[in-house]
Amino acid sequence: MNNFINKFKDDMFNNGIEPPNFIIADSQIHRFHVTGDRSSTKNGWYIIFSNPIPCGAYGSWKHGVTFKYFGKHQTAMNNVEKRLCFKQINDAKNKLNAAKSEEYNKTSLLAAKYWYNSKPADIIFPYILRKQIDPFIARQFKNRLVLPIIDHFGKIWSLQYIYESGNKQFLAGGNIKGKFIPLHGNFINCDKVIIAEGFSTTATIAMLYPRAFCISALNASNLLPVAKCIKEFQPNLNIEIFSDDDRHLPENIGLIKATEAANAVGAIVYKPKWPKGSPEYLTDFNDLICWCAEHGVYI
């Protein structure tokens, strides 16, 4: 079994998931922290069975992936071994998905409670002043903005908090894949939908395009799930994606993910047009507008 566990861990590494230090083979689901995720989360999981042959499964909710692993190649397994191994793994995955769904629903109820108990954001909140944006849908609780993360039906699934310093945090346990923050408007009374990454970037764009339904997809990786959800819900709507421009990175993640999302739904991508002399650490439309305002540059 120790040899199987070592190979199991190697398989996790090969598929981009760093395993926990200790793997327990007890036919129970174990959750662990995924490298790069928020410190309080346990969005990785695994389970190992010992009979009829060692087998198991693992995955990451952060990356949206699931993998199976067998101690014997499937071509060398008899029909009884195959059926039992697959049944054990599938039963475990169903149990895990049910538990995750319950967690999402509990967080949704908590998010709605926190949202409706907060007050409209102060227009002189330091982050809003610094970013030169309107608060739009933002509410406030003490020293942080409170933003609702919804689906296309308007159900609140989670919250994003933005502190005076600009630090951001999600409500733990929330379902954010394919969900978004609506700035103003709705799917019905709009001429197009504009998707951007962060709240301040989307707010900047919403101020320029008041007739559009502007939504924040929260991050680059969520652009594709959000765009696909909108296209399925309202296939005739025009979609535009205002990309971040991570030109300072070896890979321009913002532009890559925006292009990927646009290609999937037939959308148009816009990226910032940087004036001469603007520094490379500027990456989004809010950076562009704020820098130009500070330096008296007209665009």
N, C-alpha and C positions, 0 to 999 in steps of 0.2 A: 504493500500500500504506500510506503514511503516513496518508492520509485514512481508510482502513479502520481502522487501529490507533486513531486518535483517536476514531472512532465506537464502536469496540469498548470502549474505556475508558469512554466516556460511558455505554454500555449497562450496564457493570459498576456504575458509580456509581448509575444509575437503579434498579438492582436491589439496592441496599444493600450492595455489595461495593466497598471502596476498592481500586483496582488498584495494583500496584507501580509505581514510577516509570518503569521501563523494560520495555516489552513486546517480546518477541523472536518474530518470525514465522518459525519454522524447522521447523514440523511436529513439534516435540517438546513433551512435557509439562513445564511449569514450575510449581514450587510457590513460594508466597510467604506471608509473615506476614499474618494477618487482623487488622485493627485491633480492639483490645479483647480479643484472645486472649492467652494466656501468651507471654512474650517469646521463648521457645525454640522455639515451634511454627511450622510452615508448613502450615496447614490450608486455605489457598487454593490454587487451581490454575487454569491456563488452557493452551490449545493453539490455535495458528493455522495454517491451511493456505492456500497461495496458489493452488493449482490444483484444479479447473478455474476456480473463482472464489474470491476470498478468503472464508473461512468459519472458524468456530472454536467453541469451547465454553469455559466457565469455571464455577467453582463454589466452594463453601465447605463443608468437612466440619464446621466449627464450627456452621454454621447449617443443614446438611443440605439444601443447594439446589444445583441444576445448571441451567445455561442454555446455549442454543445461540444463535449469531449468524451471520448471512449477509450478505455484501457486496452481494447482490442479493435483492430480494424474491422469495419462493418462487414467486409467481404468474408471475414473469418468467423463471424458470429452466426450461430444458428437462429432459426426463426423465433424460438422461445426467448433467447437472450435479447434479440432485437426488440421484440414486442414489449418485454418487461422494462428494458432500459428506456425506451422511448416513452412508455407510459409513466414511469417514475419522473422523468424529466418534464414532460408536458404537464403532469399534475402539479409539480412544484412550481412551474412557471404560471399556471393558472392561479394558484394560491397566492403567489407573489404579486401578480397583477391585481388581484382582488384587494389585497392589503394596500397596495399603492393607490388604487382608486379610492379606497376609503380614506386614506391619508389626504389625498387631493380634495375630497369633498369636505372634510373637516376644516382644512385650511381655507377653502372657499367661504365657508360660513364665518370663520374668524375674520377673514379679510373684509367681508361685507360689513361685519360689526364694527371693525376699526375704521373703515371708510366712512360710514354714516355717523360715527361719533367724532369725527374730526371736523374742523371748521375750514371755510374757504381760505386759501393761502393769502398771506399778506403781500401786497405788491412791493413792499420794501424788504422782503426776505432777501438776505445777502446773496444767495445763489441766483435769484431772479434778477437782481440789480446787476450783478457781475456779468451775467450772460445776456443782459439787455433784451429780455423776453417778457411777454405777458404770461401770467400764471396759467391761463386757460383752465383746464379741468383740475389743476392741482389743489389739494387741500393741505392743511398743516396741522401737525400735532407737536407742540412744544418747539424744539429746534430742528424739525425735519419736515420736508414736504412729503405728502402722501399721495401716491399715484395709483389708480386702479388698473389692474391687468385683466382684460376681459376677452371673451370670445366674440364671434360675429353675431351671437344672439344677445350680447350685452351682459352675460353672466360674469360676475367678478370671480376670478380664480386665485388671484394673489395680489400683492401690493409691491410697489417699489418705493423705498424711502430714499430721499436725497437730503443729506445734511448740509448745514451752512457752508462747510468746507468743500462740498462737492462730492464727498464720499457717498457711494451708493450701496444699497443693501436690499435684498429681496426678503419678503416674509418667508420664513423657513417652511418647507414642505409643500410649496405651491406648484401648480402645473402651469408652466409658462410657454411650453413649446406650441407654436402656432397661435399664441395669444399676443395681445398688443395693448398699448395705452392709446386711447382715443383723445386727440387734442380738442377738437370741436367738430360739430356736424355729425352726420350719419351716412349710412350707405344709400339712403333714399334721396335726400335733398342735397345731392352733390353732382358736379359734372365730371369729377375724377377722384381717384384715391391716390394719395401720395404716401409712400412708405419710406421712412428713414430709420436710422438706428436709435440714437439716444433721445431723451426728452428735450433737451435744450436745442439740439439740431432740428428736431421736428417742430418745435415751437417757433424757431426762426423762420422755417419754411411756411408754417401756418399763417404767420403774420404777412407774408408776401402773397399767399394764395388763399384768401379768406373763403372762396367758394368751393375749395377742394376739401375732401375729408382726409385730414392728415393724421397719420397714426405712427406711433413709435414701436418698432419691432424689438426694442430693448438691446439687441446686439446683432452682430453680423451673421452669426450662425442661425439666427431665428428669421432672417429675411425670407429665405426660401419657404419654410413652413407657413409663415404668415401670408405670403403672396399666393401660395397654393390654396390655402383655406379661403381667401377672399375670392379667388377665381372660381372656385367650386360653388361658393355661395352666391356670387353675382357675376356670372360669366361675361356679361356684356359691358361691365364697367371698364373704363380706361384706367390702367395702373401705371404709375410712374414711380421710379425708385431713385431717391436722392442719396447717392453713395457717400460714405466716408472715403477719404483718400489717404490710406496709410502708406504714403510714399517714403516714409522714413524707415520702414521695415523691409527685411529681405524679401518677404512676400506681401504684396498689397492686399491684405485680407479683406478690407472693406470693399474694395473695388471687385475683387474676385467673387466674393459672396453675393454682391449686388448683381453682378453680371449673370451669375448662375441662376439667381432667382428670376431675373428679367427674362432670360432665355426660356425658363420653364413655363412662364405665363404670358409671354408675348408682350412684356412691358418695355418701357423706355428707361434707360439709365442716364442720370445726370451726375456729374461730379464737379466739385468746386473748380473754378478757373482762377488760379492764383496770380495776383498781380506781381509785377517785377519787384523783387526785394523782399517779398514775404518769406518768413522763415519756414523751414521744412517741418518744424514741429506742429504747425497748423494742419489739422487733418479733416475738418468737417465744415459745413456751411455756417455754423455758429461761430467757429474760429475765424472764418473769412469775414463775416459781417462785423464782428467785434474788433478785429485787427484793422480793418479798413476805417471804421469809425474813429479809432484811436489815432490813426496816422493820417486822417483827412484824405483818404483815397476813395475815389468814386468808382463804382463798378456798374 
